[in-house]
Amino acid sequence: MSAGKSVGRNAGDVAAAADGDGVGRNAGTVPDPEDGAGAVVSDSPAARLQALFEGHRLTPTQRRIAHSMVRRAADVPFLSSVELAELAGVSQPSVTRFAVALGFDGYPALRKHLREVAPAEPAADTASYNEYQQAVEAEIENLRHLAEALADPRPVARAGRLLAASRPLPVLGLRAAASQAYGFAYFAAKVHPDVRLLHEGGTMLHDRIDGAVRAGATALLCFALPRHPREVVDSLAYAKQAGLTVVTVADSAFAPVAKASDLLLPAAVGTGLAFDTACSPMLLGRVLLEAMCDDLPDAQARLEEFDTRAAARGLFTE
């Protein structure tokens, strides 16, 4: 973001503010002007699935099934219970119990309902695409879903206020999510007076959270991507116990970190290659930066000061 860019635009996202059982509020809820958790205007298969899951107390195994279904929303109405079990990495009886927990007689009744409320959308002709092109197309679809979610700006605006007000601002991301945390922290440090990157695990992690709390931190931003390290879940729970408001960017509203998050902003990852791709979480991180800038009165001045110093040092070749 250069100094010439205005830092006054609104940004948006859809969020799941986790309740006591770890199942976040998401599509279809009545909006609360204060917490920003509102109804999603998107009518995508993923949004309709998330609306179906709302209000149900799900076990960790059932949340795993829900998580897998949201990630493969277009395909789920046509999967057998065995195929869904394999997709989620659970047993077939677990899928049956999941359907019953949602109020259906069994999985066939759930699948029939899904075919009625979440019909398959017309798909692009990708039959001639190679595996690399298919991976790109899948990420484009993830970005399209993110764009639909961004129609409601209140959740991400709330997140921006929380992050801007926290001095210092700890930013957590381990393993696969470390690069997302690093990227956010790099740019955030240009407009926020005190950003603390937590991208290495180990016994010192909780000490660094304690240090941030002692220094006055009120919120923590976490990037959480699969496979989700247990240490991240434990650290978020520790941060909440220490009094921090936890804002999390995760691949799904049903990710394992949901229960330990106060405000969860979902952005799907691509799974078509050997290693997941994270275009949507990265973009959502930049949207959060924009929202944070909107609540930092001196953000523009800090950017202009940086540009002036960078020019004096000959820092960039442009």
N, C-alpha and C positions, 0 to 999 in steps of 0.2 A: 504494500500500500504506500503510495508516494504522498508527499506533502500536498501535491496539487489535488488530491482526491478529497472530496467532502466526506466527513465522518458522521453524517447525520441521517443516513437511511435506516429504515426499519428492517429487521431481519425476522425470519420465522422458522418454525419447526413444529412438529407434533411431539408431545412428551407423554411418558407414562410416569406418574408420580406414584411410587410403589406404596402399597398399603401393607398392613401387618403380615399378610401371608406371602408377600413377594410378588403378587400379581398386580402389575401396574394398571392404572387407569389410562385408557387410551381411546381409540375410536368409539364414538357413540355415547360418551359421557356428557353430562350437562356441564358446560364450562363454568369455571369459577374465575371471576375477574382477578382475584388476588393471586392464585397459584398458577394460573395460566394453563391448567390442564383442561383442554376443551375438546369439543366435538371436532372430528376430522371431516372436512368436506369431501375428502377423497372417497370414491366408491370403488376402489381397486379391490381385487380378491383378497389381498393381505389385510386391508382395512376391514373388510366384512368378516374375515376370520377373527381378527382381534376383537371386534364387537361381540362376536359369538362367545368368546371366552370370558368376557367381563363379568364380574360379580360372582364368579365361581372360585371357591377355595381349592386350589390345586396343589397336589403334592409335588415334590421336586421332580419325580419321574413324569408326572403329568405335565408340568411346565416344560419339561424337555420335549415332550411330544408336541405341545402347542408351539414351541419355538421352531421345531422342524417343519411344522405345517405352515407357519407364516412364511418361512424362508422358501417354501415350495408351493406357495398358495395356488398357483395356476394348475399344478399337477395333482394336488391332494384329492379333489373330488373323484379322481379316476384310479386311485391307489387302493389295493386290497389292504386288509388289516395286517397281513404278513409283510407287505411291501412298506407300509408306514412304520411298522415295528423295526424293520431293518434300517429305514431312513433315520429313525430317531435313536437307534441303538438300544431298544428296549425289547421286552418280550411281547408276543402277540396278546396274551391275556391282559397285559398292561394297557394296550390300546383299547381293548373291550371295556376295561374299568374306566378308562378316560372318557369314553363315549357315554357310559352310564352316569359319570360324575357331571356331565354336561346336560343330563336330563333325557337322554335317548335310551331306547330299549337295548341297543347294542350298536356295534359299529356300522352294520348295514343301514340302520336308520339315520345315523349321523352322516354317512356318505350320501344318502339320498337327499338329505337336507342341504348338504354342501352343493350338490349339483343344481339344486333349485335356487339357492341364494348367492352362490358364487360361480356362475357359469364361466366356462373357459372363454377368454377374450381372444379375438382374432390374432393369430400369431404371424409374425413376419416369416417369409419363406427363407428359412436358414438351412434348408436341406443341403445346399451346395457349399455351405460355409465349412472351412476347416476348423479344427479345435481352437485355434487362436482367435479367429474371427467370432466364433461362438462365445468365447470368454468375454470379448469386447461387447458383443450384443447383450450379454447378460448384465454387464456393468451399466450399459446404457439404460437397461430396464430398471436397475436399482436406482440410478439417478433420476429416472422418471418418477418412481415412487417417492423419492425424497422431495422432488419438486411439488408433487401433490400434497405431501405432508406439510410443506412450508406455507401452505395457504393460510394456516393459523399462526400468526406471529407471536401469540402471547406466551407460550412455553419458553421459547428461546429468548424472548425479551426478558422474562423473569430470570432465566439463567444468566443473561448478560448483567442484570442488576446485581445478582448475587456475587458474580465473579469480580465485577468492578469494585464492589464494596469491601472485598476481602483484602486486607493488608497484613501480612503477605498473602499471596495466592499460590498454594501448592497445586502442582499439576502432575498427576500420577498416570503412568503407563508402563507396563512391564511386558517383556518378551515381544510378541507380535505387535502390541500396541505402543511400544516404546517410541517408534518413529513418529506416530501421531502425536504423542505427548511432546516430543522434542520440537516438532514443527510448530505446534501451538505455542509452546513456551518461547520459542525463538522470536516469533512475531509479537507475542503479547508483551514481551519485555521492552519493546519499543514504545509502548503506550501506557503500560502499567508500572507503577513505581517499584514493585517487589514481587517477582515471579520466581517460584522455587520448583525446579524440575525434579521429580521423583521417578527416575526411569531405571533404577537398579534395585533389585530386591535384596533380601538378606535381613540380618538381625538389626541393622541400623535403620530400617525403613520406619518402624514405629517411633524410634527416637526422633527422626526428622519430622514426623507428623506432630509429635509432642512439641518440638522446637517451634514449628509454625504456629501452633496454638498459643504457646507462651508469648510469641511475638505479636499476637493479635489477629491471627487468621480466623475467619468466620465461615469460609467455604472451601471446598476442595473439588477440583475438576479431575475426573478420571476418564481415560479412554480404555475401554475393555473390549477386546476382540478374541474370537476363538483361536485356539483352544484356550478357555478361560483358566488362568492359573489360580489355584486355591489361595495363594498368597494375596492376590488382588481382592478376592472376596473377604478374606480375613482382615485385610488392611482397611477396607471401606467400613467394615463393621467397627473396627477400632476407631476410625476417624469420627464416626457418628457418636460413639460413646464419649469421645473427647469433646464433643460439642460442635463439630463441623457439619455444615449442610453439604451433602454430597450430591454433586451434579455429574451425571455419567453419560457418556456417549458410548453406546453399545450396539451390537449387530441386531438386536431384537429386544422388544419390550419384555420378552420372557427369558432373557439371558440370565445366567446364574447370579449376576451382580444386581438384579432388580431389587431383591429384598433389602440390600444394603444401600440403596440409593434413595435420596429424597426426590430427585427429579431426573428421570431417565429419558434421553433423547435417542431414539432408534435410527440407525442407518445400516442397511444390509450390506453384507460383504459378498463378493463373488466367489463361487466355489468350483468353477469350471476347470481350473488349472491345478497343478500339484500343490501349490500354496495359494491360500486365499488372497484375493485382491480387495483393496479397501478404498476405492475411489469415493464412495458415498460418505464414510466416516471422515475422510480427509476434508471433503467439501463442507460437511457439517461443522467441522472444527473451524473452518474459515468463517462460516456464518456466525458462529459463536463469537469469534473475534470481532466481527462487525457489530454485533449486539452489545458486546462489552464496551467497544469504543463509543457507542451511543450514550453510555452512562459514565464516561470519563470526560469531564469537561475540558481537561487540558490535553486530550489525545491529539488533536490537530496540532497544537503547539509543540508537543513532543516530537511528532513526525517531522515537522518543519525544522526543528532544531537538529534532528538526526540527519536530515538531508543536507543541511548547511555544513555540519561537521564532516559528513561523508565527502562532500565536494571539496572541502578544504584539504582533506587528507588524500584526495585522489583515490578514494576507496574502490570505485567502480570504473569500468572502462567506457561506459556509455557517456 
